[in-house]
Amino acid sequence: MLVLGRRTGEKVKLVWRGETIEVVVVRSQTGKVRLGFDAPKDVAIYRPEVVPDDVEAIAGEQVAAKGEVDAGTEAGPNDSVGVVC
């Protein structure tokens, strides 16, 4: 796990298979942080407590739609492109 310290207004960019997701610290208070996510529309972003039961299926569909999974193979746990939990 990578742990970064960021101040309000500072950003972190995630680049995965050509997609860029930008995370910005919008506000920080004692014990709480407010994050903003700027990602392509086809990237699903979920909080862990509200992840749909079929999140792995959604991730597999996104990967397949991008043509990054060969026919006849299943998307593995590292192929969860576009799903941030």
TIRO-268880 format. One line per 5 residues: number of its first residue (from 1); their letters; for each residue x, y, z of N, C-alpha, C. Coordinates in Angstrom, 2 decimals, m for minus. Each point is the difference from the previous one (the first is absolute). Layout:
<recs>
NUM> A> X Y Z X Y Z X Y Z; ...
</recs>
This chain:
<recs>
1> MLVLG> 0.85 m1.18 0.00 m0.85 1.18 0.00 0.89 1.23 0.00; m0.33 0.95 m0.83 0.67 1.29 m0.05 m0.82 0.99 0.81; 0.65 0.67 0.94 m0.68 1.01 0.82 0.64 1.34 m0.32; m0.81 0.96 m0.41 0.49 1.32 m0.36 m0.63 1.06 0.89; 0.78 1.01 0.30 m0.54 1.16 0.70 m0.29 1.09 m1.02
6> RRTGE> m1.17 0.54 0.02 m0.40 1.06 m0.92 m0.70 1.09 0.78; 0.17 1.22 m0.44 m0.69 1.14 0.60 m1.20 0.38 m0.86; m0.89 0.81 0.55 m1.16 0.46 m0.76 0.45 0.63 m1.31; m0.63 m0.45 m1.08 0.32 0.50 m1.33 1.04 m0.82 m0.74; 0.75 m0.84 0.70 1.01 m0.83 m0.64 m0.66 m1.22 m0.63
11> KVKLV> 0.65 m0.53 m1.04 m0.59 m1.07 m0.80 0.91 m1.22 m0.06; m0.61 m1.10 m0.36 0.69 m1.24 m0.33 m0.62 m0.50 m1.30; 0.84 m0.40 m0.96 m0.50 m0.54 m1.25 0.27 m1.49 m0.06; m1.02 m0.75 m0.39 0.12 m1.44 m0.20 m0.14 m0.26 m1.49; 0.94 m0.70 m0.58 m0.06 m0.33 m1.42 0.02 m1.51 m0.11
16> WRGET> m1.05 m0.55 m0.63 m0.13 m1.44 m0.14 m0.52 m0.31 m1.39; 0.82 m0.68 m0.79 m0.38 m0.42 m1.36 m0.55 1.15 m0.83; 0.69 1.11 0.06 m0.38 1.13 m0.83 m1.06 0.92 0.58; m0.59 m0.38 1.11 m1.02 0.83 0.65 0.66 0.79 1.13; m0.34 1.26 0.15 0.54 0.82 1.07 m1.12 0.39 0.95
21> IEVVV> 0.24 m0.24 1.27 m0.93 0.39 1.06 0.75 0.97 0.90; m0.59 1.15 0.21 0.62 1.01 0.85 m0.78 0.09 1.30; 0.71 m0.10 1.11 m0.62 0.10 1.33 0.55 1.26 0.65; m0.89 0.86 0.45 0.41 1.25 0.63 m0.58 0.07 1.41; 0.80 0.49 0.93 m0.47 0.22 1.37 m0.77 1.31 m0.02
26> VRSQT> m1.31 m0.09 0.17 m0.86 1.17 m0.05 m0.01 0.71 1.34; m0.03 m0.78 1.09 m0.04 0.58 1.33 0.54 m1.02 0.99; 0.65 0.48 1.02 0.53 m0.88 1.04 m0.29 0.61 1.36; m0.60 m0.83 0.87 m0.27 0.42 1.37 0.54 m1.08 0.91; 0.00 0.24 1.26 0.49 m0.98 0.96 m0.75 m1.32 m0.15
31> GKVRL> 0.71 m1.03 m0.44 m0.58 m1.33 m0.13 m0.82 m0.23 m1.25; m0.16 0.99 m0.85 m0.81 m0.15 m1.21 0.73 0.65 m1.17; m0.22 m0.58 m1.18 0.54 0.59 m1.23 m1.08 m0.07 m1.06; m0.09 1.01 m0.82 m0.97 0.04 m1.10 0.80 m0.10 m1.29; m0.31 m1.01 m0.83 0.72 m0.24 m1.24 m0.87 0.28 m1.20
36> GFDAP> 0.60 0.48 m1.05 m0.69 0.18 m1.28 0.66 m0.90 m1.03; m0.78 m0.66 m0.84 0.51 m0.91 m1.02 m0.36 0.53 m1.37; 0.99 0.13 m0.86 m0.23 0.40 m1.38 0.45 m1.17 m0.86; m0.96 m0.71 m0.55 0.29 m1.22 m0.77 m0.88 m0.04 m1.25; 0.41 m0.78 m1.00 m0.85 m0.17 m1.18 m1.37 m0.54 0.39
41> KDVAI> m1.02 0.29 m0.80 m1.36 m0.41 0.32 m0.17 m1.51 0.10; 0.84 m0.77 m0.71 m0.15 m1.45 0.04 0.69 m0.64 1.19; 0.57 0.81 0.90 0.65 m0.50 1.21 m0.98 0.09 1.15; m0.31 m1.15 0.60 m0.92 m0.03 1.14 0.79 0.21 1.29; m0.50 0.85 0.86 0.65 0.27 1.28 m1.04 m0.25 1.09
46> YRPEV> 0.34 m0.91 0.92 m0.92 m0.39 1.06 0.67 0.15 1.36; m0.78 0.31 1.01 0.46 m0.11 1.38 m0.16 m1.46 0.40; 0.92 m0.55 0.80 m0.09 m1.42 0.33 m1.32 m0.42 0.65; m0.60 0.88 0.78 m1.24 m0.38 0.68 m1.21 m0.05 m0.92; 0.12 0.50 m1.22 m1.12 m0.02 m0.93 0.34 m0.68 m1.32
51> VPDDV> 1.04 m0.83 0.00 0.39 m0.70 m1.22 m1.10 m0.98 m0.38; m0.46 0.04 m1.25 m1.03 m0.94 m0.42 0.52 m1.44 0.07; m0.91 m0.95 0.20 0.38 m1.40 0.09 0.72 m0.49 m1.25; m0.33 0.59 m1.14 0.58 m0.46 m1.26 1.14 0.90 m0.49; 0.74 0.62 0.94 1.06 0.91 m0.39 1.08 m0.69 m0.85
56> EAIAG> 0.30 m1.26 0.29 0.99 m0.72 m0.80 m0.52 m0.23 m1.42; m1.28 m0.25 m0.13 m0.59 m0.17 m1.34 0.06 1.31 m0.76; m0.28 1.11 0.68 0.07 1.31 m0.64 1.42 0.27 m0.47; 0.98 m0.30 0.84 1.40 0.21 m0.37 0.37 m0.85 m1.20; m0.44 m1.25 m0.02 0.29 m0.88 m1.13 m0.61 0.52 m1.28
61> EQVAA> m1.21 0.55 0.07 m0.65 0.56 m1.18 0.76 1.22 m0.51; 0.51 0.83 0.92 0.76 1.18 m0.41 1.29 m0.42 m0.70; 0.68 m0.99 0.55 1.24 m0.47 m0.60 m0.28 m0.58 m1.37; m1.03 m0.84 m0.10 m0.35 m0.62 m1.28 m0.40 1.05 m1.02; m0.71 1.03 0.44 m0.44 1.06 m0.91 1.20 0.75 m0.59
66> KGEVD> 1.07 0.06 0.75 1.21 0.66 m0.48 0.84 m0.92 m0.87; m0.41 m1.28 m0.10 0.73 m0.94 m0.83 1.31 m0.45 0.62; 0.11 0.09 1.32 1.25 m0.34 0.66 0.01 m1.40 0.58; m1.09 m0.72 m0.15 m0.06 m1.39 0.46 m0.26 m0.86 m1.22; 0.84 m1.00 m0.22 m0.18 m0.88 m1.15 m1.29 m0.79 0.14
71> AGTEA> m0.59 m0.33 m1.13 m1.23 m0.80 0.01 0.28 m1.33 0.69; m0.92 m0.43 0.82 0.13 m1.29 0.68 0.75 0.08 1.32; 0.46 1.18 0.41 0.67 0.13 1.29 m0.87 0.82 0.92; 0.18 m0.22 1.28 m0.76 0.76 0.97 0.85 1.13 0.55; m0.64 1.09 0.39 0.72 1.09 0.63 0.38 m0.45 1.41
76> GPNDS> 1.26 0.13 0.33 0.49 m0.37 1.33 m0.09 1.17 0.95; 0.42 m0.19 1.24 m0.10 1.06 1.00 0.85 1.22 m0.36; 1.06 m0.20 m0.77 0.84 1.13 m0.40 m0.49 0.66 m1.27; m1.08 m0.51 m0.59 m0.57 0.58 m1.21 m1.19 0.91 0.30; m0.14 0.42 1.24 m1.13 0.85 0.39 0.24 1.43 m0.44
81> VGVVC> 0.19 0.18 m1.28 0.26 1.31 m0.55 m1.21 0.89 0.18; 0.22 1.17 0.53 m1.07 0.98 0.09 m0.85 m0.11 1.24; 0.26 m0.93 0.85 m0.80 m0.10 1.21 0.89 0.35 1.18; m0.32 1.09 0.65 0.76 0.44 1.17 m0.89 m0.21 1.20; 0.47 m0.77 0.93 m0.79 m0.29 1.20 0.65 0.62 1.22
</recs>
